[in-house]
Amino acid sequence: MMKFTKQNFIFLLGGIMIYIVDIGVDFWVASKYFCQGQYSWSILILCFRGLSLLITQIFSYEWFKNDWEGTDTGKLKWIFLVHLFQCGIFIRYWFALKYGCQAAFKQKCSGDAPETDSPNLIQKQAIDVVTDINMLRVFKTFLETTPQLCVQIYILMEHGKSNFSQYVAIIMSFCGISFSAVDYQISLRKSLPDKDEFPVLSKLVYLFYKLLTITSWILSVTLIMLLSVRSSVILLILLWICGFTWTVKQHTTFCKSKKMEYLYRTVVGIILIFTFFNIKGRKTKVCISIYYATHTVVTLGILFVYMFWKPSIIKEISFTIVSILTILSLVLGITFLVVYYRCFHPNAYCRPQACSDEVDGEAGHKDRVKCCRFQNFIMQ
C-alpha cells in the first residue's frame, strides 16, 4: 500500500487554498459583470457555481451516509445540516487535514500500537478521505470550471473587451483543470491495488494529455458559440445524450440507490462532453480511439464551416491564432495520450478478486465500501 507523505499533505494544503481562492474569483468576476450591466453573464457564472456545488454536496452526503451506515445517527444529522448549507466540502477537508497530519507527521512506528492507531489504518484513512475529495473535485471541474472557461473565452473573443478579473478567472480555470486531473490520477494509484507509483514524468505526460485535449475542445466549442450560441447548445446536448446513453449501457454500479446512480450517469455524460472517462476500469482502446477521432472530426468540421460560412473572418488575426492553438493543442494532446498509454499507463486496475460481484459492498463495512466506490469510478 502506498503512503500518504509530507509532500501529499503540502499538496492538500495547496488544494484547500486554491478551492477558497476559486470561490472568491467566481464571485469577483460575477460582481464585475453585474456592475457593468452584463447581468446574463453574471447569472450564468453563478449558476455554474451553484449547480456544481449542489451536486457535489449531494454526492458528499451520500458517501458519508454509506460510510457511516450503522453508526450514530446524531452525527449524520449534523453532517446533513452542514451539507444543507453547502459546506460539506469543508468537513471533508477537515477530516483530510486530521488524518493527513497523523499519517504524514505523527505515525506510530511501534509494533504494539493498538489496531485503531496502526500506521496502515491511518494511512488508509488519509488516502480514502483525500480520494473522496478528488472525486468531488473532478465533478466540480466539469460541472463548473470547464463550461465557465468556455463562457469566459467566448466573452473575450466576442466583445473584444477584457479586464483583469477575466484573465484571472481563465488562469484559475486552467489551473483547476490541471490540478484536478493530476490529483485524481495520483489518488487512483494510491487507492487501488496493483497500482505502481506515479513518477514525475508520468504526471507531466498525463497532465499535458488531459490539459491539451481539453483545451482544444474548449476552443472548438468557443468557435461554435461565436457562430451561433444555439448551435453550440444543440451540439453539447447531443454529445451529452451520447455520453449518457453509453454510460447507461455500461451498467454502472457506482451508487447504491437507483436515483443516485442516474444522477451519477448524468454527471458522467457531462464529463464525456469534454474528456474521455473510463467508468468500468476495463480496456478502452477502441472506445478512446472512437472518442478522440470524433472530437478531431468535429473540430476540423467547425474550422471548415468557418471557411465556407464566414470566409471574411478567416482574415482576422484572432481567428488565425485560435485556429492554430486549437489544432496544435489537439495534435500535441493526442501525441501525449499515445505516449502515456504506451509507456506510463498501468497494465491492471485491480486484482480479479477485488473486482468480483461484491461491488455494492456490505452494510457496516466502511473499508469495503470505500474500496469498491473508487473501483467503480475510474477515469483514464
Buried (B, 14 or more C-beta within 10 A) or exposed (E): EBBBBEEBBEBBEEBBEBBEBBEEBBEBBBBBBBEEEBEEBBBBBBBBBEBBBEBBBBBBBBBBEBBBBEEEEEEBEEBEEBBEEEEBBEBBBEBBBEBBBBBBEEBEEEEEBEEEEBBEBBBBBBBBBBBBBBBBBBBBBBBBBBBBBBBBBBBBBEEEEEEEBBEBBBEBBBBBBBBBBBBBBBBBBBBBBEBEEBEEEBBBBBBBBBBBBBBBBBBBBBBBBBBEEEEBEEBBEEBBEBBBEBBBEBEBBBBBEEEBBBBBBBBBBBBBBBBBBBBBBEEBEEBBEEBBEEBBEBBBEBBEBBEEEEEEBEEEEEBEEBBEEBBEBBEBBBBBBEBBBEEBEBEEBBEEEBBEEEBBBEEEBBEBBBBBBBBBBBBB
